[in-house]
Amino acid sequence: MNILLTGHKGFIGSALEYRLLRANHVVFGIDIKDSASDDLLHYTNWPKKIDLIIHLAGKSGVRESLKDPAGYWMNNIEASRRLFEAYADTRILYASSSSAYEPDLNPYAASKYCLEELAERYPNTLGMRFHTVYSDTPRPGMFFDKLLMGKLEYVTNHYRDFIHISDVVDAIKILIKSTHINGVVDIGTGNPIKIQDLAHDLPVRLNTPGEREWTCANTEIMSSLGFEPKYTVEKFLTNNELDNIIYLNNGETV
């Protein structure tokens, strides 16, 4: 299968690209890290004969969006619009976020909500509402990066639905085959974890504007497709070797 993967050098994209290539798919990667011209807002060299698009590119982060709402609109909505229009007849799986459940909280959440609304105009799209994705090589500066590096200064009283990156890739593999599913689907475990329980000794910060108090994935659709997460945060924190599964092929194909 010829797959166009945007954001192929990102946190989720790089892990997914590895698995797609191991399954003998042809992957055309687009990522702003390649060069400034590869920003989807200005990209014109679209590959032809694409069977599937997995659109992961975009700006993420709640607090960063409070400082640059226009940038989040341009990168998450307007750039996606260009992609949807360029491949109006092609199946597109795109990255959304659990933040879209409360779009009024911050510009990032609003951009993902508007992206979902935009995608409804294109009949062959599926939004993947990722919940809090983690691994032993997390995004720099994010919660799990600070936790694993011993640089976390405080915790909050929030609950988060954490899902391991290997499980996320497995979920995307299932959705690649599930061509009858459209709309949006949650990618999470359905089992929220209290942030305080991951670092008992740290002070609790209560004033965290723009952040959701509770996130929990609705797992009904993914469960019906046979998806079952393999990992929990507790297992991960007691055995860092779990993340090595992302680099194994195990004879599987996507």
C-alpha positions as CSV (number, residue, x, y, z in Angstrom):
1,M,0.0,0.0,0.0
2,N,1.2,3.5,-0.8
3,I,0.8,5.6,2.4
4,L,1.3,9.3,2.8
5,L,2.4,10.0,6.4
6,T,2.5,13.5,7.6
7,G,4.6,14.2,10.7
8,H,6.6,11.1,10.1
9,K,9.5,12.4,12.2
10,G,7.3,13.2,15.2
11,F,6.7,11.3,18.4
12,I,4.0,9.0,17.1
13,G,4.9,9.3,13.4
14,S,8.4,7.9,13.7
15,A,7.2,4.9,15.6
16,L,4.4,4.3,13.1
17,E,6.6,4.8,10.1
18,Y,9.0,2.1,11.4
19,R,6.1,-0.4,11.7
20,L,4.7,0.5,8.3
21,L,8.0,0.0,6.5
22,R,8.5,-3.3,8.3
23,A,5.2,-4.4,6.9
24,N,6.4,-3.6,3.4
25,H,4.3,-0.5,2.8
26,V,5.6,2.3,0.7
27,V,5.7,5.4,2.9
28,F,5.9,9.0,1.6
29,G,6.9,11.1,4.6
30,I,6.2,14.8,5.0
31,D,7.5,16.6,8.1
32,I,8.4,20.2,8.9
33,K,11.6,18.9,10.4
34,D,12.8,18.1,6.8
35,S,12.8,21.7,5.7
36,A,10.7,24.8,6.1
37,S,9.1,24.2,2.7
38,D,7.6,20.9,3.9
39,D,5.2,22.8,6.1
40,L,1.8,21.6,4.8
41,L,0.7,25.2,4.6
42,H,3.2,25.7,1.7
43,Y,3.6,22.2,0.4
44,T,2.9,21.7,-3.3
45,N,4.8,18.6,-4.3
46,W,2.0,16.1,-3.4
47,P,2.8,12.5,-4.3
48,K,0.5,10.7,-6.7
49,K,-1.1,7.2,-6.5
50,I,-1.6,7.3,-2.7
51,D,-3.9,4.6,-1.3
52,L,-4.1,6.0,2.3
53,I,-3.1,9.1,4.2
54,I,-2.3,9.2,7.9
55,H,-2.2,12.8,8.9
56,L,-0.3,13.3,12.2
57,A,1.4,16.6,11.5
58,G,0.4,19.6,13.5
59,K,1.1,21.7,16.6
60,S,0.5,20.1,20.0
61,G,0.5,21.2,23.6
62,V,-2.1,23.0,25.7
63,R,0.2,25.6,27.4
64,E,2.0,26.5,24.2
65,S,-1.3,27.1,22.4
66,L,-2.2,29.8,24.9
67,K,0.8,31.8,23.7
68,D,0.3,31.2,19.9
69,P,-3.4,30.6,19.1
70,A,-3.0,31.8,15.5
71,G,-0.2,29.3,14.9
72,Y,-2.4,26.5,16.1
73,W,-5.2,27.5,13.8
74,M,-2.9,27.7,10.8
75,N,-1.1,24.5,11.4
76,N,-3.9,22.3,12.7
77,I,-6.8,23.6,10.6
78,E,-5.8,25.5,7.6
79,A,-2.9,23.1,6.7
80,S,-5.2,20.1,7.2
81,R,-7.8,21.8,4.9
82,R,-5.2,21.9,2.1
83,L,-4.4,18.2,2.6
84,F,-8.1,17.2,2.6
85,E,-8.7,19.2,-0.6
86,A,-5.7,17.8,-2.3
87,Y,-6.8,14.2,-1.6
88,A,-10.6,14.6,-1.4
89,D,-11.1,11.1,-2.8
90,T,-8.5,9.3,-0.6
91,R,-9.0,7.6,2.7
92,I,-7.6,9.9,5.5
93,L,-6.9,8.9,9.1
94,Y,-6.0,12.1,11.0
95,A,-4.8,12.9,14.5
96,S,-7.3,14.6,16.8
97,S,-7.1,14.8,20.6
98,S,-9.1,14.0,23.7
99,S,-8.9,17.8,24.2
100,A,-11.6,18.2,21.6
101,Y,-14.2,17.1,24.1
102,E,-13.8,20.5,25.8
103,P,-12.8,22.9,23.0
104,D,-13.5,26.0,25.0
105,L,-10.6,25.4,27.4
106,N,-7.6,26.4,25.2
107,P,-6.6,27.1,21.5
108,Y,-5.2,23.6,21.0
109,A,-8.5,22.0,22.0
110,A,-10.4,24.4,19.9
111,S,-8.2,23.7,16.9
112,K,-8.7,19.9,17.2
113,Y,-12.5,20.4,17.6
114,C,-12.6,22.6,14.5
115,L,-10.5,20.0,12.6
116,E,-13.1,17.4,13.4
117,E,-15.8,19.7,12.1
118,L,-13.8,20.4,9.0
119,A,-13.2,16.7,8.3
120,E,-17.0,16.0,8.3
121,R,-17.1,17.7,4.9
122,Y,-15.0,14.9,3.5
123,P,-16.8,11.5,3.6
124,N,-13.8,9.2,3.8
125,T,-12.1,10.5,6.9
126,L,-11.6,9.2,10.4
127,G,-10.4,11.3,13.3
128,M,-8.3,9.5,15.9
129,R,-8.7,11.2,19.3
130,F,-5.4,10.3,21.0
131,H,-5.4,10.4,24.7
132,T,-2.1,10.9,26.7
133,V,0.5,8.9,24.8
134,Y,3.7,7.9,26.6
135,S,6.9,5.8,26.0
136,D,10.4,5.7,27.4
137,T,11.4,8.3,24.8
138,P,8.6,10.9,25.4
139,R,8.2,14.3,23.9
140,P,10.9,16.6,25.4
141,G,9.6,18.8,28.2
142,M,6.3,16.9,28.6
143,F,5.1,15.2,31.8
144,F,6.6,11.8,31.2
145,D,9.9,13.2,30.0
146,K,10.2,15.2,33.3
147,L,9.0,12.2,35.3
148,L,11.5,9.7,33.9
149,M,14.4,12.3,34.0
150,G,13.6,13.2,37.7
151,K,12.9,16.8,36.7
152,L,9.2,16.9,37.6
153,E,8.7,19.8,40.0
154,Y,5.0,19.3,40.8
155,V,1.9,17.2,40.0
156,T,-1.8,18.2,39.6
157,N,-5.0,16.7,40.8
158,H,-6.1,15.7,37.2
159,Y,-6.9,12.3,35.9
160,R,-5.4,11.2,32.6
161,D,-6.0,8.3,30.3
162,F,-2.4,7.2,29.5
163,I,-1.8,5.0,26.5
164,H,1.5,3.5,25.5
165,I,2.8,4.4,22.1
166,S,3.0,0.7,21.0
167,D,-0.7,0.4,21.7
168,V,-1.3,3.5,19.7
169,V,0.5,2.0,16.7
170,D,-1.5,-1.2,17.1
171,A,-4.7,0.8,17.2
172,I,-3.8,2.6,14.0
173,K,-2.9,-0.7,12.3
174,I,-6.5,-1.9,13.1
175,L,-8.0,1.3,11.8
176,I,-6.0,1.0,8.5
177,K,-8.0,-2.1,7.8
178,S,-11.3,-0.7,9.2
179,T,-12.4,1.2,6.1
180,H,-16.0,1.1,7.1
181,I,-15.4,3.3,10.2
182,N,-15.8,7.1,9.7
183,G,-16.3,10.1,12.1
184,V,-14.1,10.1,15.2
185,V,-12.8,7.4,17.5
186,D,-11.1,7.5,20.9
187,I,-7.6,5.9,21.2
188,G,-7.0,5.3,24.9
189,T,-7.4,2.6,27.6
190,G,-10.6,3.7,29.3
191,N,-8.8,3.6,32.6
192,P,-7.8,7.1,33.9
193,I,-4.9,7.5,36.3
194,K,-4.6,10.1,38.9
195,I,-1.5,12.2,38.3
196,Q,-0.7,12.5,42.0
197,D,-0.4,8.7,42.2
198,L,2.6,8.7,39.8
199,A,4.7,10.9,42.1
200,H,3.4,10.9,45.6
201,D,6.1,13.1,47.2
202,L,5.8,16.1,44.9
203,P,3.7,19.2,45.7
204,V,0.3,19.6,44.1
205,R,-0.4,22.6,41.8
206,L,-4.1,23.5,41.7
207,N,-4.0,26.5,39.4
208,T,-3.6,25.0,35.9
209,P,-5.8,27.1,33.6
210,G,-6.8,25.6,30.3
211,E,-6.4,22.0,31.3
212,R,-9.1,19.3,31.6
213,E,-9.8,17.8,35.0
214,W,-10.6,14.3,33.7
215,T,-9.9,12.4,30.5
216,C,-11.2,8.9,29.8
217,A,-11.4,7.3,26.4
218,N,-14.7,5.8,25.2
219,T,-13.3,2.4,24.1
220,E,-16.5,1.0,22.7
221,I,-15.6,1.3,19.0
222,M,-12.0,0.2,19.3
223,S,-13.0,-2.8,21.5
224,S,-15.6,-3.8,18.8
225,L,-12.7,-3.9,16.3
226,G,-10.7,-6.2,18.5
227,F,-8.3,-3.6,20.1
228,E,-7.1,-4.3,23.6
229,P,-4.2,-2.2,25.1
230,K,-1.3,-4.4,26.2
231,Y,0.3,-2.0,28.7
232,T,-0.5,0.0,31.8
233,V,1.4,2.9,33.3
234,E,2.1,0.8,36.4
235,K,3.7,-1.9,34.3
236,F,5.6,0.6,32.3
237,L,7.1,2.4,35.3
238,T,8.3,-0.9,36.8
239,N,9.7,-2.3,33.5
240,N,11.1,0.1,31.0
241,E,11.9,-2.7,28.6
242,L,8.2,-2.7,27.6
243,D,8.8,0.0,25.1
244,N,11.2,-2.2,23.1
245,I,8.1,-3.9,21.6
246,I,7.8,-1.0,19.2
247,Y,10.9,-2.2,17.4
248,L,9.8,-5.8,16.9
249,N,8.1,-7.1,13.8
250,N,6.9,-10.5,15.2
251,G,5.9,-11.5,11.7
252,E,2.9,-9.2,11.8
253,T,1.7,-7.2,8.9
254,V,-0.4,-4.0,8.9
